[in-house]
Amino acid sequence: RFENLDQVYAKRNQWYEVVKEKKNFLIREAKALSDNENWKEATQKMNELMNRWKESGTAGKKADDELWDKFRDARQTFFDKKDEYFEGMRHQFENAKDKKEELIEKAIELKDSEQWQDTSKKFQDLMDQWKQIGSAGKEYEQALWDRFNEARQSFYSKRNEHYDKLHAQQEQVYEQKKELIQQAQDVLDKEDFSKENTEFMKSLNAKWKELGHAGKKLEDEIWPQFKQTLDSYFDGLKQWTKNRHQNWIDRMEQTKARKHDL
């Protein structure tokens, strides 16, 4: 009987050693995971280690208690780091949320502005700040962005509509000014520097100013053409007037000479 009992104890102790080795292995695994910052993956592995710990059996009460303390400490180290990380993330999310709320308010104040260039720069600055702030967390980020972007798009839609109308108006002015250039060219081609034509050319210049601006690019294209045509006409008028005056002087001189001869 004593021999059988000794055999039982020996087998039990052998089993304890096997379990002890298993648990020491799990402790080493847990310590290795304690520095892993892939929180989702590491948490899953920690849970798997816990399940294997429960299934590993006993190494005796004293050994179990000592081993459990080591295993628990390794797990606690990991979960403390994890909690600290997510607590920090919560603070960052809250801070980002507050800052983005402020940007949303500024965007709402700007959305009805008609200072197109100045406000466009301000919206770009708000967008740069938004990107630098970082995420407010999955729970709030999309809703915050939707509100911010709605204010942005409201302004940009009005701005685009304004410029579409402006460009259409400028194109219309451009076509009308091209017609004025043609009318001026038609008069110039006749080389008739009558009072009526001169007044007509002056009226074309007045109409040009009344039509307004066709935009820098189009205006730079057609203004030199119009100016050259007018300048050519009035240079011709000046020369025509000078020639007529000279002709008058010549006739007077001829008349004077005939009278002198008589």
Summary of the structure (lengths in Angstrom):
residues: 262
radius of gyration: 46.8
end to end distance: 180.4
largest distance: 180.4
contacts: 671
relative contact order: 0.05
helix: 88%
strand: 0%
